Amino acid sequence: MTVSTFVGVQQVPLCFSQFMQQEYTMQMGLHQSPQRAKPPASKFLAVIQPNAPGANPLPGTIEELKCLQKHLPTSSLQILKGPEATTTTVLSNMEECSWVHLACHGIQDVSDPMQSGLLLQDGRLQLSRIIQKHITHAEFAFLSACQTTTGDERRPEEAIHLAAGMLVAGFKGVIGTMWSIRDNDAPFVADQVYGRLLKNGQPSSVHPAVALHEAVQELRKRSGPNFSSWVPFIYMGA
């Protein structure tokens, strides 16, 4: 299926997936310069929770960490893994970092969206706590967890989800998921995204929305017609 959209004054045919990605990100501010402020090299936080108590194991989160370590020097990467990844510690370290990658379980609470959260070592890091933060130097967050942009079907006009909470906290752009993702897809997408966002261990000029779009295209090639595999990933922000 193909549709057409307008870029400037030229009509360009696009496949449906390209249309969705382009239209959404353009409305969120992609007309601005793609050059983003570069955070200090030591300000990248990776939160890796492969075995949250009471939840199914996520071995793919370990692979995500390996992807990050491939693209970032050790001196630039601050890691909170397993028992170290408590709600208080993660919130505290988020305040010190410009880029954040969270690989863990995500939960959307349909009865009370503000209680939606990320499952860490000592429980749920709730949306209500995240939005209390104001991180002035925040740049980019990758929420590699399920249902981080699901929202509340009773309030379709409102964005009450974890990705929106990260924007409220100060992050300029957030990658999230609209529903559950497969554990082996997350490392692949993360590797593809950071391979474009980072060059020689430093932020490149590639916009996160562009990086995600290209990463999803690669995932589509690998997953074939499995619609549920590549559709959940979405970018929000400027």
Phi, psi and chi 1 to 4 in degrees:
 res  aa     phi    psi   chi1   chi2   chi3   chi4
   1 MET       -  132.3  176.4 -179.9 -179.3      -
   2 THR  -125.6  150.4   59.5      -      -      -
   3 VAL  -134.1  174.0  -66.3      -      -      -
   4 SER  -126.2  143.8  -66.2      -      -      -
   5 THR  -134.2  167.7 -173.8      -      -      -
   6 PHE  -107.9  128.8  -73.8   90.0      -      -
   7 VAL  -117.7  107.0 -179.4      -      -      -
   8 GLY    69.0 -121.5      -      -      -      -
   9 VAL  -113.9    6.8  -65.3      -      -      -
  10 GLN  -104.4  130.1 -178.0  179.7    7.5      -
  11 GLN   -84.4  127.2 -168.8  178.2   36.6      -
  12 VAL  -124.1  122.8 -178.3      -      -      -
  13 PRO   -73.7  136.1   27.5  -34.1      -      -
  14 LEU  -135.4  148.7  -62.8  170.0      -      -
  15 CYS   -71.7  163.7   73.4      -      -      -
  16 PHE   -58.6  -42.1 -172.7   53.7      -      -
  17 SER   -64.5  -37.7   65.2      -      -      -
  18 GLN   -66.1  -39.1  -68.6  173.3  -44.3      -
  19 PHE   -62.0  -46.5  176.3   78.2      -      -
  20 MET   -60.8  -46.9  -70.4 -169.0  -63.6      -
  21 GLN   -64.3  -45.4  178.6   71.5   19.3      -
  22 GLN   -68.1  -45.9 -177.1  170.5   -2.3      -
  23 GLU   -61.5  -43.3  -74.6  -62.3  -65.1      -
  24 TYR   -65.9  -47.8 -169.7   82.3      -      -
  25 THR   -70.5  -32.0   50.5      -      -      -
  26 MET   -64.5  -39.6  -75.1  178.9   67.6      -
  27 GLN   -67.7  -26.8  -68.7  175.9   24.4      -
  28 MET   -86.1    2.8  -65.7  -57.8  -68.1      -
  29 GLY   115.3   22.6      -      -      -      -
  30 LEU   -72.4   -9.4 -111.7 -177.6      -      -
  31 HIS   -70.8  -12.8   61.7  -81.4      -      -
  32 GLN   -75.5  168.8  -61.1  174.8   -4.4      -
  33 SER   -60.0  133.8  170.0      -      -      -
  34 PRO   -73.6  -10.6   27.2  -34.5      -      -
  35 GLN   -71.0  121.6 -175.8   68.3   37.0      -
  36 ARG  -110.9  151.3  -60.1  174.3   70.2   83.3
  37 ALA   -60.5  138.3      -      -      -      -
  38 LYS   -92.9  122.6  -64.5 -176.8  178.5 -179.3
  39 PRO   -74.2  158.2   28.4  -33.7      -      -
  40 PRO   -57.0  150.4  -23.3   33.3      -      -
  41 ALA   -60.1  -27.8      -      -      -      -
  42 SER   -89.4    9.5   60.5      -      -      -
  43 LYS  -110.1   44.0  -63.4  -61.6 -177.4 -179.4
  44 PHE  -117.7  119.9 -166.3  111.6      -      -
  45 LEU  -108.1  128.6  172.4   65.6      -      -
  46 ALA  -114.5  120.3      -      -      -      -
  47 VAL  -107.8  114.3  177.7      -      -      -
  48 ILE  -120.5  115.5  -50.9  -63.6      -      -
  49 GLN  -127.0   88.3 -174.8   49.8  -93.7      -
  50 PRO   -80.3  -19.0   28.6  -33.1      -      -
  51 ASN  -140.9   65.6  -66.7  -67.3      -      -
  52 ALA   -66.3  134.1      -      -      -      -
  53 PRO   -54.9  130.5  -27.8   36.6      -      -
  54 GLY    82.3    3.4      -      -      -      -
  55 ALA  -122.8  160.2      -      -      -      -
  56 ASN   -65.4  143.9  -67.1  -30.6      -      -
  57 PRO   -62.1  149.5  -20.4   32.5      -      -
  58 LEU  -125.5   77.3  -66.9  174.8      -      -
  59 PRO   -62.3  -24.1   21.8  -33.3      -      -
  60 GLY   -63.7  -22.1      -      -      -      -
  61 THR   -65.5  -31.5   59.1      -      -      -
  62 ILE   -66.3  -38.2  -57.5  -61.2      -      -
  63 GLU   -65.8  -35.2  -62.8  -55.9  -46.5      -
  64 GLU   -62.7  -41.8  -72.1 -176.5   62.8      -
  65 LEU   -60.8  -40.9  177.3   57.2      -      -
  66 LYS   -61.8  -36.6  -67.6  177.9 -178.7  177.4
  67 CYS   -64.2  -43.9  -67.7      -      -      -
  68 LEU   -63.0  -42.9  -67.8  172.0      -      -
  69 GLN   -65.9  -25.7  -68.8  171.5  -36.5      -
  70 LYS   -71.2  -32.8 -179.8  173.8   72.8  173.0
  71 HIS   -99.3  -11.5  -63.6  -65.7      -      -
  72 LEU  -128.0  141.0  -74.9  160.8      -      -
  73 PRO   -69.8  153.0   24.4  -33.3      -      -
  74 THR   -56.0  -36.5  -57.3      -      -      -
  75 SER   -67.4  -18.2   58.9      -      -      -
  76 SER   -97.7   -6.9  -59.9      -      -      -
  77 LEU  -116.4  119.1 -176.6   59.2      -      -
  78 GLN  -100.7  125.2 -175.7  173.2  -13.0      -
  79 ILE  -116.9  130.2  -58.6  169.4      -      -
  80 LEU  -118.1  112.0  -65.8  176.1      -      -
  81 LYS  -126.3  135.5  178.7 -177.7  173.7 -176.5
  82 GLY    57.4 -122.1      -      -      -      -
  83 PRO   -58.5  -25.0  -24.6   34.9      -      -
  84 GLU   -73.0  -21.4  -60.9  173.9  -25.5      -
  85 ALA   -89.1   73.0      -      -      -      -
  86 THR   -93.5  162.6   64.1      -      -      -
  87 THR   -59.4  -45.5   54.6      -      -      -
  88 THR   -67.2  -42.7  -60.0      -      -      -
  89 THR   -65.7  -41.9  -56.5      -      -      -
  90 VAL   -63.8  -46.3  168.6      -      -      -
  91 LEU   -60.4  -43.1  -85.1  177.6      -      -
  92 SER   -62.6  -43.6  175.4      -      -      -
  93 ASN   -73.2  -29.1  -80.0  -90.2      -      -
  94 MET   -60.1  -33.8  -81.5  173.5   53.2      -
  95 GLU   -68.4  -19.0  -67.1 -178.7  -47.6      -
  96 GLU  -100.6   -4.3  -58.6  173.9    0.9      -
  97 CYS  -120.1  146.6  -63.3      -      -      -
  98 SER   -90.0  -33.2  -59.6      -      -      -
  99 TRP  -117.9  137.4  -73.0   33.8      -      -
 100 VAL  -135.6  133.5  175.5      -      -      -
 101 HIS  -121.6  121.4 -176.3   92.4      -      -
 102 LEU  -115.9  113.2  -66.1  125.8      -      -
 103 ALA  -114.1  104.0      -      -      -      -
 104 CYS  -169.2 -175.1   55.7      -      -      -
 105 HIS   -77.7  142.6  -82.6  -68.1      -      -
 106 GLY  -119.7  144.4      -      -      -      -
 107 ILE  -130.9  127.8  -65.4  178.8      -      -
 108 GLN  -100.2  115.6  177.9   68.8   19.9      -
 109 ASP   -87.2  104.5 -168.7  -36.0      -      -
 110 VAL   -72.4  -24.2  -65.0      -      -      -
 111 SER   -80.5  -30.0   61.5      -      -      -
 112 ASP  -148.9   87.5 -174.3   -3.6      -      -
 113 PRO   -54.3  -28.6  -26.2   35.8      -      -
 114 MET   -68.9  -15.4  -68.5  -61.0  -69.7      -
 115 GLN   -94.4    2.9  -59.9  -52.2  -53.6      -
 116 SER   -60.2  153.6  -59.4      -      -      -
 117 GLY  -171.9 -176.6      -      -      -      -
 118 LEU  -107.7  130.7  -58.6  164.5      -      -
 119 LEU   -81.3  117.3  -73.6 -175.2      -      -
 120 LEU  -118.1 -167.9  -58.8  177.2      -      -
 121 GLN   -62.2  -39.5 -176.0   65.2   26.1      -
 122 ASP  -108.2   18.6   59.1  -19.0      -      -
 123 GLY   128.1 -156.9      -      -      -      -
 124 ARG   -94.1  124.2 -168.9 -177.7  -56.5 -172.6
 125 LEU   -83.3  103.2  175.5   53.8      -      -
 126 GLN   -81.6  150.7  -62.4  167.9  -27.7      -
 127 LEU   -56.2  -37.2  174.3   59.5      -      -
 128 SER   -61.2  -28.9   57.9      -      -      -
 129 ARG   -82.9  -36.6  -66.1 -176.9   65.1 -174.8
 130 ILE   -62.7  -42.9  -66.7  173.4      -      -
 131 ILE   -73.1   -8.9   63.3  174.1      -      -
 132 GLN   -77.9  -13.6  -66.0  175.3   14.4      -
 133 LYS   -83.8  152.3  -62.2  -63.3  178.8 -179.5
 134 HIS  -137.9   94.4 -178.7   62.4      -      -
 135 ILE   -97.7  101.6  -52.3  171.1      -      -
 136 THR   -66.6  -28.4   56.4      -      -      -
 137 HIS  -100.1    9.3   53.3  -93.2      -      -
 138 ALA   -65.3  140.9      -      -      -      -
 139 GLU  -121.8  -60.6  -79.4  -68.9  -35.3      -
 140 PHE  -143.1  138.6  171.2   70.3      -      -
 141 ALA  -132.0  138.0      -      -      -      -
 142 PHE  -116.4  109.9 -167.6  140.2      -      -
 143 LEU   -94.9   88.3  -56.1 -176.7      -      -
 144 SER   -86.4   70.8 -172.8      -      -      -
 145 ALA  -150.8  162.4      -      -      -      -
 146 CYS   -75.9  145.8  -62.3      -      -      -
 147 GLN    62.1   33.7  -55.8  175.6   -8.7      -
 148 THR   -84.0   -8.2   53.4      -      -      -
 149 THR  -129.9   28.1   64.2      -      -      -
 150 THR   -70.3  -45.1  -59.1      -      -      -
 151 GLY    78.8 -167.4      -      -      -      -
 152 ASP  -121.3  117.2 -177.8    1.6      -      -
 153 GLU   -63.9  -20.6   63.2 -178.1   12.7      -
 154 ARG   -79.3  -16.4  -63.6  169.9  -58.0  174.7
 155 ARG  -129.1   65.4  -56.7  179.5 -178.9   89.3
 156 PRO   -64.2  -18.8   24.0  -34.7      -      -
 157 GLU   -85.8   -4.6   74.8  -74.7   -4.3      -
 158 GLU  -116.0  145.9  -61.2  179.0   12.5      -
 159 ALA  -101.9   89.8      -      -      -      -
 160 ILE  -111.4   84.2  -51.2  176.4      -      -
 161 HIS  -155.7  175.8   48.6   62.8      -      -
 162 LEU   -65.9  -39.5  -69.3  163.3      -      -
 163 ALA   -63.5  -41.8      -      -      -      -
 164 ALA   -62.7  -36.2      -      -      -      -
 165 GLY   -62.9  -37.3      -      -      -      -
 166 MET   -67.2  -35.8  -62.4  -63.4  -80.5      -
 167 LEU   -65.1  -42.9  -67.0  173.2      -      -
 168 VAL   -61.4  -37.3  171.9      -      -      -
 169 ALA   -69.8  -14.9      -      -      -      -
 170 GLY   127.2   -9.6      -      -      -      -
 171 PHE   -70.0  135.9  -71.6   88.3      -      -
 172 LYS   -79.4  -25.2  -64.1  177.5  176.7   62.7
 173 GLY  -149.8  145.1      -      -      -      -
 174 VAL  -140.2  132.6 -178.6      -      -      -
 175 ILE   -97.8  129.7  -71.6  176.9      -      -
 176 GLY  -140.5 -168.5      -      -      -      -
 177 THR  -134.2  142.4   59.1      -      -      -
 178 MET   -84.1  -21.7  -66.8 -175.2  -71.9      -
 179 TRP  -155.7 -163.0   56.9   75.3      -      -
 180 SER   -64.3  144.9  -62.8      -      -      -
 181 ILE  -121.2  156.7   55.6  174.6      -      -
 182 ARG   -80.4  142.0  -61.8 -170.1  -56.2 -173.1
 183 ASP   -61.7  -30.9 -168.1   43.6      -      -
 184 ASN   -87.0  -10.6   61.2  -23.1      -      -
 185 ASP   -81.4  -34.4  -74.3  -22.3      -      -
 186 ALA   -59.2  -47.4      -      -      -      -
 187 PRO   -62.7  -37.7  -20.8   32.6      -      -
 188 PHE   -62.3  -48.1 -179.7   85.3      -      -
 189 VAL   -65.5  -42.3  172.6      -      -      -
 190 ALA   -59.9  -44.6      -      -      -      -
 191 ASP   -61.8  -43.0 -174.4   41.6      -      -
 192 GLN   -66.5  -41.5  -66.7  -72.4  -38.6      -
 193 VAL   -66.0  -51.4  166.3      -      -      -
 194 TYR   -71.1  -25.0  -71.6  115.3      -      -
 195 GLY   -64.2  -22.9      -      -      -      -
 196 ARG   -97.5  -35.6  -69.0  164.0  171.2   78.6
 197 LEU   -75.8  -24.0  -69.9 -176.2      -      -
 198 LEU  -119.1  139.8  -61.2  167.3      -      -
 199 LYS  -135.5  120.3 -175.4  176.1 -178.3 -179.4
 200 ASN    54.7   37.8  -62.3  -37.5      -      -
 201 GLY    80.3    3.2      -      -      -      -
 202 GLN  -123.7  152.9  -66.2  -65.9  -38.9      -
 203 PRO   -58.4  134.1  -26.0   36.3      -      -
 204 SER   -89.7 -173.1   68.6      -      -      -
 205 SER   -91.4    3.7   60.8      -      -      -
 206 VAL   -73.8  132.1  176.2      -      -      -
 207 HIS   -75.8  142.0 -165.8  -77.2      -      -
 208 PRO   -56.7  -35.0  -27.2   35.5      -      -
 209 ALA   -64.8  -39.1      -      -      -      -
 210 VAL   -67.7  -43.2  174.6      -      -      -
 211 ALA   -60.8  -42.5      -      -      -      -
 212 LEU   -67.5  -43.1  177.4   61.7      -      -
 213 HIS   -57.2  -45.9  176.2   66.0      -      -
 214 GLU   -69.5  -35.7  -66.1  177.7   -5.8      -
 215 ALA   -64.7  -40.6      -      -      -      -
 216 VAL   -67.3  -35.6  168.1      -      -      -
 217 GLN   -62.2  -38.3  -65.4  -54.9  -51.7      -
 218 GLU   -68.5  -37.4  -67.3  -60.1  -42.9      -
 219 LEU   -65.2  -37.2 -179.7   60.1      -      -
 220 ARG   -62.0  -39.7  -74.0 -173.3   65.1 -164.6
 221 LYS   -62.6  -37.1  -65.5  176.6 -176.0  177.3
 222 ARG   -78.4  -37.7 -169.4 -179.1   78.1  157.7
 223 SER   -88.7  -17.2  -57.1      -      -      -
 224 GLY    69.1 -137.8      -      -      -      -
 225 PRO   -78.9    7.6   30.1  -35.3      -      -
 226 ASN   -71.0   88.1 -168.9  -18.4      -      -
 227 PHE   -56.5  -41.5 -176.6   83.7      -      -
 228 SER   -69.1  -13.8   62.3      -      -      -
 229 SER   -76.4  -46.1  176.6      -      -      -
 230 TRP  -103.3  -18.0   52.0  -92.5      -      -
 231 VAL   -68.6  -35.1  166.7      -      -      -
 232 PRO   -59.5  -28.4  -24.0   34.7      -      -
 233 PHE   -73.7  134.0  -65.0   93.7      -      -
 234 ILE  -147.7  149.0 -169.7  170.8      -      -
 235 TYR  -109.9  138.8  174.8   81.8      -      -
 236 MET  -128.9  140.1  -58.3 -176.4   66.9      -
 237 GLY   130.3 -166.4      -      -      -      -
 238 ALA   -91.3      -      -      -      -      -
